[in-house]
Amino acid sequence: MQGIVTLFRIQVKATDPAAEDRTWEVHRRYSDFNELNQRLAKAFGEAALPELPPKLLLNSDVDIAERYLELDAYLRKLLQIKTAAFEKQVRFF
């Protein structure tokens, strides 16, 4: 028996001055965020990264909605770090 899996929908918008803007969506689990954070911590050091919200023990609708906002804030802060924003692992994510 498998448990419920929560996927977070991320809308990505690429702005290219020479071309049209492109927008697409990806879906990621919390474990995907955690794996990305661990890899970046090895490359840049944990102190250089925004804090990843802790894993939830319960997945109520309210908790998931709050987690979505926390992960959105994490990604926005991460993308403000120029060296991290252009890192291959972040672009692949």
N, CA, C and O of each residue as an XYZ file, in Angstrom:
372
protein
N       0.849     -1.191      0.000
C       0.000      0.000      0.000
C       0.888      1.246      0.000
O       1.811      1.356      0.807
N       0.610      2.164     -0.891
C       1.374      3.405     -0.962
C       0.625      4.522     -0.255
O      -0.605      4.540     -0.200
N       1.411      5.464      0.289
C       0.827      6.626      0.927
C       0.499      7.694     -0.098
O       0.761      7.543     -1.291
N      -0.065      8.745      0.382
C      -0.397      9.881     -0.477
C       0.874     10.676     -0.737
O       1.678     10.905      0.166
N       1.036     11.088     -1.976
C       2.195     11.891     -2.370
C       1.708     13.292     -2.701
O       0.759     13.464     -3.466
N       2.361     14.288     -2.123
C       2.015     15.676     -2.400
C       2.996     16.229     -3.418
O       4.209     16.203     -3.207
N       2.462     16.729     -4.525
C       3.276     17.382     -5.547
C       2.994     18.877     -5.505
O       1.844     19.306     -5.410
N       4.064     19.660     -5.578
C       3.937     21.110     -5.587
C       4.110     21.589     -7.013
O       5.092     21.257     -7.677
N       3.151     22.370     -7.479
C       3.173     22.889     -8.848
C       3.978     24.178     -8.867
O       3.710     25.107     -8.106
N       4.972     24.216     -9.752
C       5.842     25.382     -9.869
C       5.698     25.935    -11.280
O       5.909     25.219    -12.259
N       5.345     27.192    -11.377
C       5.269     27.833    -12.685
C       6.592     28.538    -12.950
O       7.055     29.343    -12.142
N       7.183     28.228    -14.072
C       8.477     28.780    -14.453
C       8.269     29.715    -15.634
O       7.552     29.393    -16.582
N       8.907     30.879    -15.562
C       8.819     31.832    -16.662
C      10.237     32.249    -17.037
O      10.976     32.786    -16.213
N      10.600     31.999    -18.270
C      11.916     32.383    -18.777
C      11.747     33.629    -19.630
O      10.966     33.642    -20.581
N      12.481     34.666    -19.283
C      12.424     35.915    -20.023
C      13.680     36.034    -20.864
O      14.798     36.027    -20.349
N      13.479     36.142    -22.146
C      14.589     36.281    -23.088
C      14.343     37.547    -23.900
O      13.388     37.598    -24.675
N      15.183     38.571    -23.740
C      14.961     39.833    -24.462
C      14.933     39.657    -25.980
O      14.295     40.442    -26.682
N      15.616     38.640    -26.488
C      15.691     38.428    -27.932
C      14.542     37.572    -28.459
O      14.386     37.427    -29.672
N      13.743     37.007    -27.566
C      12.660     36.120    -27.992
C      11.442     36.324    -27.091
O      11.440     37.169    -26.197
N      10.424     35.537    -27.351
C       9.221     35.602    -26.524
C       9.469     34.956    -25.168
O      10.305     34.063    -25.029
N       8.726     35.426    -24.173
C       8.782     34.783    -22.862
C       8.186     33.385    -22.989
O       7.234     33.164    -23.738
N       8.760     32.452    -22.247
C       8.233     31.082    -22.217
C       7.799     30.773    -20.798
O       8.482     31.125    -19.837
N       6.658     30.112    -20.673
C       6.135     29.730    -19.371
C       5.766     28.249    -19.408
O       5.181     27.767    -20.378
N       6.113     27.542    -18.345
C       5.740     26.143    -18.235
C       5.619     25.775    -16.764
O       5.986     26.557    -15.885
N       5.107     24.589    -16.505
C       4.929     24.120    -15.133
C       5.697     22.829    -14.916
O       5.817     21.995    -15.813
N       6.213     22.685    -13.702
C       6.807     21.428    -13.269
C       6.183     21.064    -11.933
O       5.688     21.927    -11.209
N       6.211     19.798    -11.620
C       5.676     19.307    -10.352
C       6.803     18.627     -9.594
O       7.501     17.770    -10.135
N       6.974     19.016     -8.338
C       8.053     18.477     -7.522
C       7.529     18.089     -6.141
O       6.628     18.725     -5.594
N       8.116     17.033     -5.598
C       7.825     16.599     -4.239
C       8.752     17.339     -3.276
O       9.758     17.920     -3.682
N       8.392     17.306     -2.000
C       9.272     17.920     -1.001
C      10.649     17.268     -1.052
O      11.662     17.951     -0.905
N      10.695     15.964     -1.257
C      11.984     15.258     -1.305
C      12.860     15.771     -2.453
O      14.086     15.736     -2.347
N      12.256     16.244     -3.542
C      13.022     16.837     -4.645
C      13.682     18.144     -4.197
O      14.839     18.408     -4.522
N      12.935     18.954     -3.449
C      13.494     20.197     -2.900
C      14.642     19.876     -1.946
O      15.688     20.524     -1.978
N      14.434     18.876     -1.101
C      15.450     18.494     -0.136
C      16.722     18.017     -0.841
O      17.828     18.392     -0.451
N      16.565     17.204     -1.862
C      17.725     16.712     -2.613
C      18.479     17.864     -3.280
O      19.708     17.907     -3.242
N      17.745     18.790     -3.887
C      18.374     19.959     -4.497
C      19.145     20.752     -3.452
O      20.287     21.146     -3.687
N      18.531     20.985     -2.313
C      19.171     21.755     -1.254
C      20.457     21.074     -0.772
O      21.463     21.744     -0.540
N      20.427     19.754     -0.621
C      21.615     19.025     -0.178
C      22.751     19.135     -1.199
O      23.909     19.322     -0.826
N      22.422     19.021     -2.467
C      23.446     19.130     -3.511
C      24.050     20.533     -3.557
O      25.261     20.695     -3.708
N      23.194     21.535     -3.425
C      23.689     22.916     -3.440
C      24.509     23.224     -2.195
O      25.472     23.989     -2.259
N      24.136     22.639     -1.073
C      24.897     22.844      0.163
C      26.315     22.301      0.011
O      27.261     22.885      0.539
N      26.470     21.194     -0.702
C      27.806     20.643     -0.951
C      28.616     21.577     -1.844
O      29.825     21.720     -1.660
N      27.959     22.208     -2.807
C      28.647     23.083     -3.753
C      28.954     24.460     -3.174
O      30.028     25.007     -3.422
N      28.021     25.028     -2.403
C      28.152     26.415     -1.939
C      28.311     26.563     -0.429
O      28.689     27.628      0.060
N      28.025     25.507      0.294
C      27.998     25.603      1.750
C      26.586     25.929      2.206
O      25.893     26.737      1.588
N      26.174     25.306      3.273
C      24.802     25.469      3.757
C      24.487     26.901      4.157
O      23.354     27.353      3.994
N      25.476     27.622      4.680
C      25.257     28.995      5.148
C      24.926     29.946      3.999
O      24.311     30.988      4.226
N      25.320     29.608      2.775
C      25.087     30.477      1.624
C      23.674     30.336      1.061
O      23.268     31.120      0.203
N      22.928     29.348      1.534
C      21.610     29.051      0.971
C      20.489     29.512      1.897
O      20.679     29.623      3.108
N      19.315     29.780      1.315
C      18.162     30.048      2.180
C      17.792     28.769      2.933
O      18.132     27.664      2.511
N      17.105     28.940      4.030
C      16.723     27.783      4.836
C      15.548     27.056      4.189
O      14.518     27.657      3.881
N      15.725     25.756      3.991
C      14.646     24.927      3.466
C      13.693     24.616      4.607
O      14.137     24.197      5.676
N      12.384     24.813      4.409
C      11.439     24.495      5.485
C      11.550     23.021      5.877
O      11.853     22.183      5.027
N      11.311     22.693      7.145
C      11.415     21.291      7.568
C      10.298     20.441      6.967
O       9.264     20.951      6.536
N      10.535     19.141      6.950
C       9.540     18.198      6.444
C       8.339     18.177      7.396
O       8.491     18.267      8.615
N       7.161     18.057      6.819
C       5.933     17.995      7.621
C       5.682     16.577      8.116
O       5.959     15.604      7.415
N       5.160     16.475      9.322
C       4.763     15.169      9.840
C       3.331     14.848      9.433
O       2.994     13.692      9.179
N       2.496     15.872      9.372
C       1.106     15.708      8.960
C       0.881     16.523      7.698
O       1.481     17.583      7.521
N       0.029     16.035      6.834
C      -0.225     16.726      5.572
C      -1.672     17.185      5.465
O      -2.389     16.775      4.552
N      -2.101     18.029      6.388
C      -3.451     18.594      6.289
C      -3.455     19.628      5.169
O      -2.396     20.092      4.746
N      -4.619     19.983      4.698
C      -4.731     20.981      3.629
C      -4.082     22.307      4.028
O      -3.426     22.956      3.213
N      -4.271     22.700      5.282
C      -3.690     23.956      5.772
C      -2.164     23.856      5.779
O      -1.479     24.791      5.364
N      -1.633     22.729      6.246
C      -0.185     22.539      6.274
C       0.407     22.549      4.865
O       1.466     23.133      4.638
N      -0.271     21.910      3.933
C       0.216     21.853      2.547
C       0.194     23.240      1.923
O       1.127     23.613      1.213
N      -0.856     24.003      2.178
C      -0.937     25.365      1.642
C       0.187     26.230      2.210
O       0.799     27.012      1.482
N       0.457     26.094      3.492
C       1.548     26.853      4.112
C       2.898     26.402      3.554
O       3.770     27.226      3.278
N       3.059     25.107      3.392
C       4.305     24.554      2.846
C       4.558     25.079      1.425
O       5.694     25.387      1.066
N       3.496     25.175      0.628
C       3.613     25.704     -0.727
C       4.194     27.120     -0.693
O       5.092     27.443     -1.471
N       3.690     27.952      0.195
C       4.185     29.328      0.309
C       5.637     29.356      0.783
O       6.431     30.171      0.313
N       5.981     28.464      1.715
C       7.354     28.403      2.222
C       8.330     27.954      1.129
O       9.430     28.496      1.015
N       7.926     26.966      0.332
C       8.794     26.494     -0.756
C       8.921     27.540     -1.860
O       9.975     27.676     -2.481
N       7.840     28.276     -2.098
C       7.895     29.373     -3.068
C       8.899     30.427     -2.602
O       9.703     30.916     -3.396
N       8.852     30.773     -1.330
C       9.798     31.754     -0.775
C      11.228     31.217     -0.867
O      12.152     31.966     -1.185
N      11.413     29.927     -0.590
C      12.734     29.305     -0.687
C      13.285     29.448     -2.109
O      14.432     29.857     -2.293
N      12.469     29.112     -3.113
C      12.931     29.201     -4.505
C      13.245     30.643     -4.904
O      14.241     30.901     -5.579
N      12.404     31.565     -4.490
C      12.644     32.972     -4.834
C      13.954     33.477     -4.230
O      14.712     34.185     -4.892
N      14.219     33.113     -2.978
C      15.475     33.513     -2.332
C      16.663     32.829     -3.001
O      17.715     33.441     -3.189
N      16.493     31.575     -3.353
C      17.562     30.830     -4.016
C      17.922     31.476     -5.356
O      19.100     31.591     -5.696
N      16.927     31.887     -6.098
C      17.164     32.490     -7.415
C      17.759     33.897     -7.333
O      18.254     34.420     -8.332
N      17.715     34.502     -6.164
C      18.353     35.804     -5.970
C      19.856     35.669     -5.779
O      20.588     36.654     -5.872
N      20.317     34.454     -5.513
C      21.751     34.189     -5.384
C      22.264     33.893     -6.794
O      22.026     32.810     -7.328
N      22.962     34.849     -7.391
C      23.348     34.745     -8.801
C      24.083     33.443     -9.119
O      23.768     32.790    -10.114
N      25.054     33.058     -8.294
C      25.816     31.845     -8.587
C      24.937     30.602     -8.520
O      25.130     29.668     -9.298
N      23.991     30.578     -7.617
C      23.093     29.431     -7.501
C      22.058     29.421     -8.618
O      21.709     28.356     -9.128
N      21.562     30.594     -9.005
C      20.524     30.681    -10.033
C      20.976     30.091    -11.361
O      20.164     29.540    -12.104
N      22.266     30.200    -11.665
C      22.776     29.688    -12.937
C      23.405     28.304    -12.805
O      23.946     27.768    -13.772
N      23.333     27.733    -11.617
C      23.867     26.395    -11.385
C      23.044     25.373    -12.180
O      21.815     25.449    -12.209
N      23.708     24.445    -12.805
C      23.065     23.444    -13.644
C      21.964     22.696    -12.886
O      20.896     22.438    -13.441
N      22.216     22.352    -11.643
C      21.248     21.605    -10.849
C      19.952     22.404    -10.629
O      18.858     21.838    -10.616
N      20.090     23.703    -10.459
C      18.904     24.557    -10.262
C      18.132     24.674    -11.568
O      16.903     24.604    -11.575
N      18.839     24.848    -12.657
C      18.171     24.967    -13.957
C      17.461     23.679    -14.338
O      16.385     23.718    -14.933
N      18.052     22.537    -14.001
C      17.422     21.252    -14.278
C      16.184     21.049    -13.412
O      15.183     20.492    -13.861
N      16.267     21.512    -12.158
C      15.159     21.362    -11.218
C      13.898     22.008    -11.764
O      12.857     21.982    -11.107
